[in-house]
Amino acid sequence: MTPQFELPIHWKDHEDIAIGLYEKFGDDFNESKIYRIRFMELLEWVLALPNFEGTREESNEGHLEQIQSAWVYEWRDNQD
């Protein structure tokens, strides 16, 4: 069996981060809850994702907003 290697995730990979957050939290967070997450909390969750190689210093509000939006779309896609 060949081992699978996942590519590193960086701040610009909003969709990959959103998928990771959805995989971690599933339906614990719906659309309204996702948009109410404080950015400091979201930042910690992103930094803790496996294969995430970005740093706290590289984060900004724009990245966090894009991650929230992508997470909402990921949640919606999984509601069918």
C-alpha beads as a LAMMPS data file, in Angstrom:
LAMMPS data file: protein, C-alpha beads

80 atoms
79 bonds

1 atom types
1 bond types

-500.0 500.0 xlo xhi
-500.0 500.0 ylo yhi
-500.0 500.0 zlo zhi

Masses

1 110.0

Atoms # bond

1 1 1 0.000 0.000 0.000
2 1 1 1.373 3.399 -0.987
3 1 1 1.327 6.021 1.772
4 1 1 -0.686 9.129 0.988
5 1 1 1.030 12.451 1.348
6 1 1 -1.118 15.518 1.711
7 1 1 0.130 18.806 0.372
8 1 1 0.766 21.577 2.865
9 1 1 -2.036 24.098 3.362
10 1 1 -1.324 27.830 3.443
11 1 1 -3.441 30.928 4.144
12 1 1 -4.379 31.385 0.482
13 1 1 -5.909 27.886 0.391
14 1 1 -9.278 29.042 1.733
15 1 1 -11.248 26.117 0.315
16 1 1 -8.834 23.502 1.655
17 1 1 -8.953 25.135 5.082
18 1 1 -12.767 25.181 4.943
19 1 1 -12.838 21.485 4.071
20 1 1 -10.520 20.770 6.995
21 1 1 -12.742 22.738 9.371
22 1 1 -15.863 20.998 8.103
23 1 1 -14.177 17.604 8.504
24 1 1 -13.200 18.536 12.055
25 1 1 -16.514 20.038 13.202
26 1 1 -19.061 18.536 10.792
27 1 1 -22.546 19.854 11.404
28 1 1 -21.722 21.250 14.867
29 1 1 -21.565 24.628 13.132
30 1 1 -24.310 25.714 10.768
31 1 1 -24.213 28.817 8.573
32 1 1 -25.214 31.296 11.265
33 1 1 -22.838 29.795 13.833
34 1 1 -19.926 29.858 11.380
35 1 1 -20.428 33.575 10.762
36 1 1 -20.526 34.256 14.518
37 1 1 -17.151 32.626 15.254
38 1 1 -14.678 35.132 16.624
39 1 1 -11.637 35.575 14.398
40 1 1 -9.218 34.807 17.250
41 1 1 -10.934 31.451 17.781
42 1 1 -11.011 30.733 14.042
43 1 1 -7.329 31.608 13.814
44 1 1 -6.457 29.023 16.479
45 1 1 -8.524 26.332 14.743
46 1 1 -6.856 27.007 11.399
47 1 1 -3.372 26.905 12.918
48 1 1 -4.211 23.521 14.497
49 1 1 -5.289 21.862 11.222
50 1 1 -3.111 18.977 10.040
51 1 1 -0.782 19.990 7.188
52 1 1 -1.373 23.704 7.802
53 1 1 1.956 25.477 7.389
54 1 1 0.948 29.121 7.636
55 1 1 1.888 31.227 10.618
56 1 1 -0.097 33.456 12.943
57 1 1 1.824 36.463 11.600
58 1 1 0.734 35.727 8.018
59 1 1 -2.957 35.745 8.910
60 1 1 -5.203 38.733 8.324
61 1 1 -8.868 39.630 8.462
62 1 1 -9.288 39.086 4.724
63 1 1 -8.069 35.486 4.953
64 1 1 -10.319 34.773 7.912
65 1 1 -13.356 36.251 6.147
66 1 1 -12.662 34.147 3.050
67 1 1 -12.259 31.039 5.209
68 1 1 -15.599 31.687 6.916
69 1 1 -17.348 32.090 3.571
70 1 1 -15.722 28.968 2.135
71 1 1 -16.681 27.025 5.269
72 1 1 -20.321 28.098 4.846
73 1 1 -20.277 26.903 1.226
74 1 1 -18.689 23.605 2.317
75 1 1 -21.383 23.190 4.996
76 1 1 -24.143 23.964 2.460
77 1 1 -22.694 21.470 -0.047
78 1 1 -22.914 18.746 2.588
79 1 1 -26.552 19.371 3.533
80 1 1 -28.062 17.566 0.527

Bonds

1 1 1 2
2 1 2 3
3 1 3 4
4 1 4 5
5 1 5 6
6 1 6 7
7 1 7 8
8 1 8 9
9 1 9 10
10 1 10 11
11 1 11 12
12 1 12 13
13 1 13 14
14 1 14 15
15 1 15 16
16 1 16 17
17 1 17 18
18 1 18 19
19 1 19 20
20 1 20 21
21 1 21 22
22 1 22 23
23 1 23 24
24 1 24 25
25 1 25 26
26 1 26 27
27 1 27 28
28 1 28 29
29 1 29 30
30 1 30 31
31 1 31 32
32 1 32 33
33 1 33 34
34 1 34 35
35 1 35 36
36 1 36 37
37 1 37 38
38 1 38 39
39 1 39 40
40 1 40 41
41 1 41 42
42 1 42 43
43 1 43 44
44 1 44 45
45 1 45 46
46 1 46 47
47 1 47 48
48 1 48 49
49 1 49 50
50 1 50 51
51 1 51 52
52 1 52 53
53 1 53 54
54 1 54 55
55 1 55 56
56 1 56 57
57 1 57 58
58 1 58 59
59 1 59 60
60 1 60 61
61 1 61 62
62 1 62 63
63 1 63 64
64 1 64 65
65 1 65 66
66 1 66 67
67 1 67 68
68 1 68 69
69 1 69 70
70 1 70 71
71 1 71 72
72 1 72 73
73 1 73 74
74 1 74 75
75 1 75 76
76 1 76 77
77 1 77 78
78 1 78 79
79 1 79 80
